Amino acid sequence: MAKRIGIYPGTFDPITLGHMDIIERGAKLVDELIIGVTTNIAKSPMFDDNERIAMVEREVAGIKKDSIRVVGFNSLLMDFAAQMSADIVIRGIRGVTDFEYEYQLTGMNRQLNDQIETVFLMADVELQPIASRLVKEIAFYGGPIEKFVTPAVRSDVEARVQKIGPRGG
């Protein structure tokens, strides 16, 4: 039987507990999970590509090490998935708004490559409100982010906010 390879793509800027939940659960569905770290041209990242890749690698180090890889990419998702010989794209859904966006994205991706299936995983109820964008905003205004990220990511974010300057005050 062929090895089932899944891709979990995202910007992970920063990686949150919600992302970690999807990674842990998604890794159970495939023989190998490739976490694809990309840059979204519609977003302004707090961390550059290499910093985000290193952050994700650090955070997933303890989860099924042999079956998870972190790979940066800067191309269409379907091209990246084909390059990685993936069968499945795993996407996390927090709510209806995410579903509407992901539904449209999945339809477009099917037009590009109908051999790759998309699987949606609902975020854990306690983690549904977490979004990287909101974590950054809370941090910029001096708010607590420890409920949303690991201690190491919290340190990374707080150090970056100090470097670029907080907006609170």
MDTraj code that builds the backbone (N, CA, C; nanometers):
import mdtraj as md
import numpy as np

residues = "MET ALA LYS ARG ILE GLY ILE TYR PRO GLY THR PHE ASP PRO ILE THR LEU GLY HIS MET ASP ILE ILE GLU ARG GLY ALA LYS LEU VAL ASP GLU LEU ILE ILE GLY VAL THR THR ASN ILE ALA LYS SER PRO MET PHE ASP ASP ASN GLU ARG ILE ALA MET VAL GLU ARG GLU VAL ALA GLY ILE LYS LYS ASP SER ILE ARG VAL VAL GLY PHE ASN SER LEU LEU MET ASP PHE ALA ALA GLN MET SER ALA ASP ILE VAL ILE ARG GLY ILE ARG GLY VAL THR ASP PHE GLU TYR GLU TYR GLN LEU THR GLY MET ASN ARG GLN LEU ASN ASP GLN ILE GLU THR VAL PHE LEU MET ALA ASP VAL GLU LEU GLN PRO ILE ALA SER ARG LEU VAL LYS GLU ILE ALA PHE TYR GLY GLY PRO ILE GLU LYS PHE VAL THR PRO ALA VAL ARG SER ASP VAL GLU ALA ARG VAL GLN LYS ILE GLY PRO ARG GLY GLY".split()
xyz = np.array([
    [0.0839, -0.1186, 0.0000],
    [0.0000, 0.0000, 0.0000],
    [0.0883, 0.1247, 0.0000],
    [0.0505, 0.2237, -0.0788],
    [0.1289, 0.3460, -0.0921],
    [0.1260, 0.4278, 0.0369],
    [0.2327, 0.4960, 0.0601],
    [0.2448, 0.5844, 0.1756],
    [0.1526, 0.7047, 0.1552],
    [0.0706, 0.7355, 0.2552],
    [-0.0204, 0.8501, 0.2467],
    [0.0517, 0.9736, 0.3023],
    [0.0659, 1.0750, 0.2169],
    [0.1358, 1.1977, 0.2545],
    [0.0365, 1.3128, 0.2580],
    [0.0386, 1.3862, 0.3675],
    [-0.0491, 1.5024, 0.3828],
    [0.0312, 1.6299, 0.3955],
    [-0.0289, 1.7387, 0.3511],
    [0.0305, 1.8723, 0.3623],
    [-0.0597, 1.9548, 0.4530],
    [-0.0003, 2.0214, 0.5505],
    [-0.0732, 2.1191, 0.6311],
    [-0.0058, 2.2534, 0.6053],
    [-0.0651, 2.3358, 0.5164],
    [-0.0010, 2.4614, 0.4794],
    [-0.0453, 2.5777, 0.5676],
    [0.0416, 2.6765, 0.5786],
    [0.0055, 2.7975, 0.6505],
    [0.1230, 2.8920, 0.6604],
    [0.0943, 3.0111, 0.7092],
    [0.2023, 3.1069, 0.7323],
    [0.2637, 3.0875, 0.8705],
    [0.1843, 3.0416, 0.9663],
    [0.2328, 3.0127, 1.1017],
    [0.3112, 3.1325, 1.1575],
    [0.2459, 3.2472, 1.1578],
    [0.3121, 3.3728, 1.1972],
    [0.2382, 3.4403, 1.3110],
    [0.2530, 3.3910, 1.4333],
    [0.3314, 3.2758, 1.4778],
    [0.2464, 3.1489, 1.4823],
    [0.3112, 3.0371, 1.5060],
    [0.2405, 2.9109, 1.5252],
    [0.1683, 2.9179, 1.6601],
    [0.0426, 2.8765, 1.6610],
    [-0.0405, 2.8863, 1.7814],
    [-0.0760, 2.7471, 1.8344],
    [-0.1409, 2.7443, 1.9495],
    [-0.1899, 2.6178, 2.0039],
    [-0.2959, 2.5570, 1.9122],
    [-0.3702, 2.6407, 1.8410],
    [-0.4670, 2.5907, 1.7438],
    [-0.3984, 2.5164, 1.6301],
    [-0.2884, 2.5736, 1.5797],
    [-0.2102, 2.5045, 1.4762],
    [-0.1573, 2.3711, 1.5292],
    [-0.1074, 2.3736, 1.6504],
    [-0.0499, 2.2516, 1.7088],
    [-0.1558, 2.1426, 1.7215],
    [-0.2770, 2.1806, 1.7570],
    [-0.3873, 2.0853, 1.7666],
    [-0.4119, 2.0189, 1.6309],
    [-0.4172, 2.0980, 1.5253],
    [-0.4408, 2.0435, 1.3912],
    [-0.3222, 1.9575, 1.3482],
    [-0.2018, 1.9965, 1.3799],
    [-0.0831, 1.9171, 1.3449],
    [-0.0879, 1.7813, 1.4134],
    [-0.1134, 1.7803, 1.5430],
    [-0.1177, 1.6538, 1.6172],
    [-0.2266, 1.5618, 1.5647],
    [-0.3436, 1.6159, 1.5387],
    [-0.4543, 1.5342, 1.4897],
    [-0.4337, 1.4946, 1.3440],
    [-0.3832, 1.5868, 1.2637],
    [-0.3587, 1.5577, 1.1225],
    [-0.2526, 1.4509, 1.1031],
    [-0.1524, 1.4490, 1.1910],
    [-0.0442, 1.3495, 1.1810],
    [-0.0974, 1.2074, 1.1996],
    [-0.2100, 1.1939, 1.2678],
    [-0.2697, 1.0616, 1.2884],
    [-0.3397, 1.0094, 1.1636],
    [-0.3683, 1.0981, 1.0695],
    [-0.4438, 1.0605, 0.9501],
    [-0.3560, 1.0167, 0.8328],
    [-0.2269, 1.0472, 0.8428],
    [-0.1364, 1.0207, 0.7307],
    [-0.0106, 0.9499, 0.7799],
    [0.0622, 0.8902, 0.6868],
    [0.1897, 0.8284, 0.7214],
    [0.2982, 0.9334, 0.7408],
    [0.2877, 1.0416, 0.6627],
    [0.3827, 1.1523, 0.6746],
    [0.3063, 1.2826, 0.6609],
    [0.3339, 1.3759, 0.7514],
    [0.2720, 1.5075, 0.7457],
    [0.3811, 1.6093, 0.7155],
    [0.3606, 1.6829, 0.6082],
    [0.4528, 1.7905, 0.5724],
    [0.3849, 1.9214, 0.6087],
    [0.4478, 1.9952, 0.6963],
    [0.3967, 2.1261, 0.7338],
    [0.4610, 2.2246, 0.6369],
    [0.3786, 2.2798, 0.5504],
    [0.4271, 2.3730, 0.4492],
    [0.4172, 2.5152, 0.4989],
    [0.5322, 2.5774, 0.5210],
    [0.5363, 2.7146, 0.5709],
    [0.5549, 2.8074, 0.4511],
    [0.4593, 2.8967, 0.4319],
    [0.4613, 2.9843, 0.3156],
    [0.4391, 3.1284, 0.3558],
    [0.4565, 3.2159, 0.2610],
    [0.4273, 3.3565, 0.2819],
    [0.2994, 3.3886, 0.2072],
    [0.2044, 3.4476, 0.2767],
    [0.0790, 3.4908, 0.2159],
    [0.0971, 3.6371, 0.1767],
    [0.0875, 3.6650, 0.0472],
    [0.1115, 3.8022, 0.0009],
    [0.0103, 3.9022, 0.0567],
    [-0.1018, 3.8523, 0.1084],
    [-0.2040, 3.9400, 0.1657],
    [-0.1763, 3.9732, 0.3124],
    [-0.0748, 3.9116, 0.3715],
    [-0.0445, 3.9326, 0.5124],
    [0.0930, 3.9973, 0.5283],
    [0.1098, 4.0718, 0.6361],
    [0.2403, 4.1294, 0.6704],
    [0.2988, 4.0468, 0.7834],
    [0.3970, 3.9618, 0.7541],
    [0.4485, 3.8732, 0.8590],
    [0.5303, 3.9448, 0.9655],
    [0.5171, 3.8950, 1.0875],
    [0.5982, 3.9427, 1.1990],
    [0.7375, 3.8803, 1.1912],
    [0.7420, 3.7536, 1.1461],
    [0.8665, 3.6781, 1.1365],
    [0.8931, 3.6448, 0.9903],
    [1.0207, 3.6432, 0.9515],
    [1.0514, 3.6086, 0.8128],
    [1.0388, 3.4574, 0.7918],
    [1.0522, 3.4142, 0.6678],
    [1.0324, 3.2734, 0.6330],
    [1.1194, 3.1801, 0.7167],
    [1.2481, 3.2092, 0.7250],
    [1.3396, 3.1216, 0.7987],
    [1.3075, 3.1177, 0.9474],
    [1.2678, 3.2294, 1.0044],
    [1.2305, 3.2320, 1.1462],
    [1.1056, 3.1480, 1.1709],
    [1.0073, 3.1578, 1.0813],
    [0.8844, 3.0811, 1.0980],
    [0.9090, 2.9319, 1.0799],
    [0.9930, 2.8958, 0.9840],
    [1.0272, 2.7545, 0.9651],
    [1.0950, 2.7003, 1.0896],
    [1.1921, 2.7742, 1.1424],
    [1.2636, 2.7308, 1.2633],
    [1.1686, 2.7206, 1.3824],
    [1.0765, 2.8139, 1.3938],
    [0.9797, 2.8130, 1.5037],
    [0.8907, 2.6889, 1.4955],
    [0.8413, 2.6594, 1.3763],
    [0.7551, 2.5419, 1.3589],
    [0.8347, 2.4146, 1.3862],
    [0.9569, 2.4062, 1.3348],
    [1.0404, 2.2875, 1.3603],
    [1.0606, 2.2656, 1.5096],
    [1.0875, 2.3724, 1.5814],
    [1.1067, 2.3624, 1.7270],
    [0.9798, 2.3138, 1.7955],
    [0.8652, 2.3683, 1.7559],
    [0.7395, 2.3363, 1.8224],
    [0.6918, 2.1936, 1.7953],
    [0.7230, 2.1381, 1.6790],
    [0.6761, 2.0030, 1.6456],
    [0.7793, 1.8952, 1.6751],
    [0.8925, 1.9334, 1.7295],
    [1.0028, 1.8388, 1.7511],
    [0.9608, 1.7158, 1.8323],
    [0.8681, 1.7297, 1.9226],
    [0.8294, 1.6173, 2.0071],
    [0.7131, 1.5341, 1.9551],
    [0.6597, 1.5684, 1.8396],
    [0.5423, 1.4979, 1.7870],
    [0.5852, 1.4048, 1.6743],
    [0.5780, 1.2753, 1.6957],
    [0.6048, 1.1772, 1.5900],
    [0.7166, 1.2244, 1.4958],
    [0.8336, 1.2480, 1.5492],
    [0.9443, 1.3099, 1.4764],
    [0.9666, 1.2541, 1.3356],
    [0.9617, 1.1233, 1.3208],
    [0.9921, 1.0633, 1.1916],
    [0.8842, 1.0874, 1.0875],
    [0.7642, 1.1197, 1.1309],
    [0.6541, 1.1317, 1.0358],
    [0.6144, 1.2765, 1.0061],
    [0.6868, 1.3731, 1.0606],
    [0.6552, 1.5137, 1.0368],
    [0.7787, 1.5848, 0.9826],
    [0.7577, 1.6576, 0.8726],
    [0.8636, 1.7416, 0.8157],
    [0.8101, 1.8830, 0.8019],
    [0.8989, 1.9787, 0.8148],
    [0.8638, 2.1191, 0.7945],
    [0.9393, 2.1656, 0.6708],
    [0.8639, 2.2174, 0.5736],
    [0.9229, 2.2587, 0.4468],
    [0.8682, 2.3954, 0.4095],
    [0.9561, 2.4868, 0.3754],
    [0.9124, 2.6172, 0.3269],
    [0.8765, 2.6077, 0.1798],
    [0.7778, 2.6868, 0.1381],
    [0.7455, 2.6914, -0.0041],
    [0.6907, 2.8274, -0.0424],
    [0.7077, 2.8595, -0.1697],
    [0.6617, 2.9870, -0.2222],
    [0.6070, 2.9627, -0.3623],
    [0.4966, 2.8893, -0.3674],
    [0.4348, 2.8537, -0.4947],
    [0.2876, 2.8269, -0.4693],
    [0.2161, 2.7913, -0.5751],
    [0.0781, 2.7478, -0.5566],
    [0.0758, 2.6230, -0.4694],
    [-0.0206, 2.6142, -0.3820],
    [-0.0317, 2.4994, -0.2922],
    [-0.0381, 2.3687, -0.3693],
    [-0.1157, 2.3638, -0.4757],
    [-0.1307, 2.2384, -0.5508],
    [0.0008, 2.1985, -0.6184],
    [0.0796, 2.2958, -0.6605],
    [0.2114, 2.2642, -0.7178],
    [0.3033, 2.2080, -0.6094],
    [0.3000, 2.2702, -0.4920],
    [0.3811, 2.2225, -0.3802],
    [0.3381, 2.0825, -0.3384],
    [0.2073, 2.0606, -0.3280],
    [0.1570, 1.9294, -0.2881],
    [0.2000, 1.8223, -0.3883],
    [0.1906, 1.8514, -0.5164],
    [0.2340, 1.7550, -0.6187],
    [0.3844, 1.7298, -0.6091],
    [0.4601, 1.8344, -0.5864],
    [0.6061, 1.8213, -0.5715],
    [0.6413, 1.7299, -0.4537],
    [0.5614, 1.7368, -0.3472],
    [0.5852, 1.6563, -0.2275],
    [0.5178, 1.5190, -0.2360],
    [0.4534, 1.4890, -0.3483],
    [0.3788, 1.3634, -0.3695],
    [0.2667, 1.3444, -0.2678],
    [0.2043, 1.4536, -0.2308],
    [0.0971, 1.4488, -0.1314],
    [-0.0345, 1.4039, -0.1926],
    [-0.1124, 1.3339, -0.1122],
    [-0.2462, 1.2892, -0.1509],
    [-0.3532, 1.3803, -0.0918],
    [-0.3185, 1.4441, 0.0195],
    [-0.4166, 1.5141, 0.1018],
    [-0.3616, 1.6496, 0.1450],
    [-0.4498, 1.7489, 0.1457],
    [-0.4212, 1.8772, 0.2076],
    [-0.5094, 1.8850, 0.3312],
    [-0.4499, 1.9141, 0.4441],
    [-0.5234, 1.9252, 0.5703],
    [-0.5406, 2.0729, 0.6028],
    [-0.6640, 2.1101, 0.6318],
    [-0.6946, 2.2488, 0.6660],
    [-0.7722, 2.2514, 0.7967],
    [-0.7396, 2.3478, 0.8810],
    [-0.8114, 2.3673, 1.0058],
    [-0.9248, 2.4655, 0.9864],
    [-1.0362, 2.4373, 1.0516],
    [-1.1545, 2.5235, 1.0433],
    [-1.1919, 2.5656, 1.1847],
    [-1.2038, 2.6976, 1.2058],
    [-1.2451, 2.7480, 1.3360],
    [-1.3933, 2.7764, 1.3418],
    [-1.4510, 2.8147, 1.2297],
    [-1.5926, 2.8496, 1.2296],
    [-1.6457, 2.8672, 1.0887],
    [-1.7644, 2.9257, 1.0787],
    [-1.8330, 2.9399, 0.9507],
    [-1.7532, 3.0270, 0.8535],
    [-1.6943, 3.1352, 0.9019],
    [-1.6176, 3.2226, 0.8141],
    [-1.5003, 3.1471, 0.7529],
    [-1.4285, 3.0689, 0.8337],
    [-1.3199, 2.9868, 0.7811],
    [-1.3725, 2.8893, 0.6771],
    [-1.4867, 2.8270, 0.7072],
    [-1.5411, 2.7282, 0.6146],
    [-1.5716, 2.7902, 0.4790],
    [-1.6335, 2.9079, 0.4781],
    [-1.6682, 2.9725, 0.3518],
    [-1.5429, 2.9999, 0.2685],
    [-1.4390, 3.0502, 0.3324],
    [-1.3127, 3.0777, 0.2624],
    [-1.2500, 2.9470, 0.2138],
    [-1.2422, 2.8485, 0.3020],
    [-1.1789, 2.7208, 0.2677],
    [-1.2575, 2.6456, 0.1599],
    [-1.3888, 2.6579, 0.1615],
    [-1.4729, 2.5949, 0.0603],
    [-1.4375, 2.6501, -0.0778],
    [-1.4262, 2.7815, -0.0877],
    [-1.3902, 2.8448, -0.2145],
    [-1.2488, 2.8050, -0.2561],
    [-1.1560, 2.8079, -0.1627],
    [-1.0175, 2.7710, -0.1913],
    [-1.0077, 2.6259, -0.2382],
    [-1.0824, 2.5377, -0.1743],
    [-1.0819, 2.3962, -0.2129],
    [-1.1347, 2.3785, -0.3548],
    [-1.2381, 2.4511, -0.3894],
    [-1.2919, 2.4447, -0.5247],
    [-1.1902, 2.4881, -0.6284],
    [-1.1188, 2.5945, -0.5992],
    [-1.0141, 2.6412, -0.6911],
    [-0.9012, 2.5391, -0.7001],
    [-0.8610, 2.4842, -0.5848],
    [-0.7531, 2.3851, -0.5840],
    [-0.7917, 2.2594, -0.6622],
    [-0.9179, 2.2192, -0.6537],
    [-0.9647, 2.1017, -0.7292],
    [-0.9547, 2.1275, -0.8793],
    [-0.9753, 2.2521, -0.9196],
    [-0.9613, 2.2868, -1.0612],
    [-0.8149, 2.2764, -1.1054],
    [-0.7230, 2.3037, -1.0137],
    [-0.5802, 2.2971, -1.0455],
    [-0.5268, 2.1539, -1.0423],
    [-0.5783, 2.0729, -0.9468],
    [-0.5321, 1.9344, -0.9350],
    [-0.6382, 1.8533, -0.8616],
    [-0.7153, 1.7774, -0.9384],
    [-0.8249, 1.7020, -0.8764],
    [-0.7810, 1.5676, -0.8191],
    [-0.6521, 1.5422, -0.8173],
    [-0.5991, 1.4187, -0.7588],
    [-0.5660, 1.4344, -0.6104],
    [-0.5695, 1.5565, -0.5624],
    [-0.5345, 1.5839, -0.4223],
    [-0.6611, 1.6243, -0.3476],
    [-0.6935, 1.5492, -0.2428],
    [-0.8127, 1.5748, -0.1624],
    [-0.7819, 1.6733, -0.0498],
    [-0.8820, 1.7497, -0.0115],
    [-0.8698, 1.8386, 0.1035],
    [-0.9541, 1.7828, 0.2164],
    [-0.8948, 1.7779, 0.3350],
    [-0.9625, 1.7289, 0.4543],
    [-0.9679, 1.8443, 0.5545],
    [-1.0879, 1.8713, 0.6046],
    [-1.1060, 1.9767, 0.7042],
    [-1.1104, 1.9166, 0.8429],
    [-1.0351, 1.9744, 0.9344],
    [-1.0407, 1.9363, 1.0754],
    [-1.0933, 2.0552, 1.1540],
    [-1.1980, 2.0317, 1.2299],
    [-1.2506, 2.1374, 1.3159],
    [-1.1547, 2.1587, 1.4319],
    [-1.1272, 2.2836, 1.4594],
    [-1.0418, 2.3163, 1.5733],
    [-1.1109, 2.2739, 1.7021],
    [-1.0315, 2.2360, 1.8002],
    [-1.0839, 2.2062, 1.9329],
    [-1.1652, 2.3270, 1.9805],
    [-1.2763, 2.3027, 2.0457],
    [-1.3671, 2.4097, 2.0882],
    [-1.2934, 2.5180, 2.1672],
    [-1.2055, 2.4790, 2.2562],
    [-1.1341, 2.5772, 2.3378],
    [-1.0334, 2.6578, 2.2570],
    [-0.9926, 2.6072, 2.1410],
    [-0.8904, 2.6733, 2.0608],
    [-0.9489, 2.7494, 1.9419],
    [-1.0792, 2.7389, 1.9191],
    [-1.1405, 2.7996, 1.8010],
    [-1.1185, 2.9499, 1.7875],
    [-1.1174, 3.0271, 1.8950],
    [-1.1002, 3.1715, 1.8760],
    [-0.9578, 3.2135, 1.8383],
    [-0.8614, 3.1247, 1.8513],
    [-0.7213, 3.1624, 1.8330],
    [-0.6891, 3.1835, 1.6856],
    [-0.6304, 3.2990, 1.6570],
    [-0.5815, 3.3313, 1.5232],
    [-0.4477, 3.4027, 1.5392],
    [-0.3508, 3.3689, 1.4562],
    [-0.2189, 3.4324, 1.4633],
    [-0.2301, 3.5843, 1.4576],
    [-0.3173, 3.6329, 1.3709],
    [-0.3365, 3.7769, 1.3547],
    [-0.3774, 3.8408, 1.4877],
    [-0.4673, 3.7739, 1.5605],
    [-0.5132, 3.8281, 1.6881],
    [-0.4065, 3.8162, 1.7959],
    [-0.3295, 3.7073, 1.7921],
    [-0.2193, 3.6919, 1.8883],
    [-0.1213, 3.8082, 1.8721],
    [-0.0872, 3.8410, 1.7479],
    [0.0052, 3.9525, 1.7236],
    [-0.0545, 4.0844, 1.7714],
    [-0.1819, 4.1044, 1.7438],
    [-0.2462, 4.2293, 1.7838],
    [-0.2485, 4.2433, 1.9361],
    [-0.2838, 4.1361, 2.0053],
    [-0.2843, 4.1391, 2.1520],
    [-0.1449, 4.1697, 2.2044],
    [-0.0451, 4.1047, 2.1470],
    [0.0938, 4.1264, 2.1909],
    [0.1383, 4.2706, 2.1654],
    [0.1022, 4.3255, 2.0497],
    [0.1410, 4.4637, 2.0181],
    [0.0850, 4.5628, 2.1183],
    [-0.0321, 4.5329, 2.1727],
    [-0.0937, 4.6231, 2.2690],
    [-0.0652, 4.5841, 2.4137],
    [0.0332, 4.4964, 2.4333],
    [0.0779, 4.4620, 2.5671],
    [-0.0085, 4.3629, 2.6418],
    [-0.0977, 4.2948, 2.5701],
    [-0.1862, 4.1987, 2.6345],
    [-0.1220, 4.0624, 2.6510],
    [-0.1808, 3.9778, 2.7353],
    [-0.1258, 3.8447, 2.7609],
    [-0.1598, 3.7466, 2.6477],
    [-0.0609, 3.6704, 2.6012],
    [-0.0839, 3.5750, 2.4927],
    [-0.0561, 3.4308, 2.5340],
    [-0.0272, 3.4087, 2.6614],
    [0.0117, 3.2732, 2.7043],
    [-0.0978, 3.1685, 2.6886],
    [-0.2224, 3.2079, 2.6754],
    [-0.3307, 3.1112, 2.6554],
    [-0.3383, 3.0633, 2.5101],
    [-0.2628, 3.1272, 2.4217],
    [-0.2775, 3.1029, 2.2786],
    [-0.1558, 3.0382, 2.2118],
    [-0.0413, 3.0461, 2.2779],
    [0.0841, 2.9960, 2.2202],
    [0.1661, 2.9266, 2.3290],
    [0.2656, 2.8509, 2.2869],
    [0.3544, 2.7871, 2.3842],
    [0.4438, 2.8931, 2.4496],
    [0.5069, 2.8591, 2.5619],
    [0.5979, 2.9551, 2.6256],
    [0.7115, 3.0019, 2.5338],
    [0.7650, 2.9137, 2.4526],
    [0.8745, 2.9516, 2.3621],
    [0.8259, 3.0507, 2.2561],
    [0.7083, 3.0265, 2.2001],
    [0.6537, 3.1185, 2.0996],
    [0.6183, 3.2516, 2.1648],
    [0.5673, 3.2454, 2.2862],
    [0.5375, 3.3703, 2.3591],
    [0.6641, 3.4540, 2.3714],
    [0.7742, 3.3921, 2.4077],
    [0.9009, 3.4642, 2.4187],
    [0.9428, 3.5237, 2.2850],
    [0.9277, 3.4455, 2.1778],
    [0.9617, 3.4946, 2.0437],
    [0.8796, 3.6176, 2.0076],
    [0.7493, 3.6096, 2.0299],
    [0.6596, 3.7193, 1.9942],
    [0.6895, 3.8427, 2.0790],
    [0.7039, 3.8229, 2.2097],
    [0.7305, 3.9374, 2.2974],
    [0.8637, 4.0032, 2.2647],
    [0.9642, 3.9240, 2.2313],
    [1.0937, 3.9799, 2.1927],
    [1.0808, 4.0613, 2.0639],
    [1.0032, 4.0105, 1.9693],
    [0.9844, 4.0826, 1.8429],
    [0.9084, 4.2133, 1.8647],
    [0.8069, 4.2105, 1.9512],
    [0.7304, 4.3306, 1.9805],
    [0.8217, 4.4346, 2.0450],
    [0.9090, 4.3916, 2.1348],
    [1.0035, 4.4861, 2.1966],
    [1.0982, 4.5461, 2.0936],
    [1.1386, 4.4642, 1.9987],
    [1.2327, 4.5086, 1.8956],
    [1.1694, 4.6120, 1.8019],
    [1.0442, 4.5864, 1.7617],
    [0.9781, 4.6779, 1.6674],
    [0.8937, 4.7832, 1.7372],
    [0.8722, 4.7645, 1.8662],
    [0.7988, 4.8624, 1.9442],
    [0.6520, 4.8293, 1.9595],
    [0.6020, 4.8268, 2.0836],
    [0.4608, 4.7992, 2.1078],
    [0.3742, 4.9166, 2.0636],
    [0.2461, 4.8900, 2.0440],
    [0.1506, 4.9939, 2.0041],
    [0.0662, 5.0399, 2.1227],
    [0.0789, 4.9695, 2.2337],
    [-0.0020, 5.0061, 2.3504],
    [0.0603, 5.1211, 2.4250],
    [-0.0119, 5.1662, 2.5268],
    [0.0591, 5.2625, 2.5982],
    [-0.0069, 5.3606, 2.6754],
])
top = md.Topology()
chain = top.add_chain()
for i, resn in enumerate(residues, 1):
    res = top.add_residue(resn, chain, resSeq=i)
    for name in ("N", "CA", "C"):
        top.add_atom(name, md.element.get_by_symbol(name[0]), res)
traj = md.Trajectory(xyz[None], top)
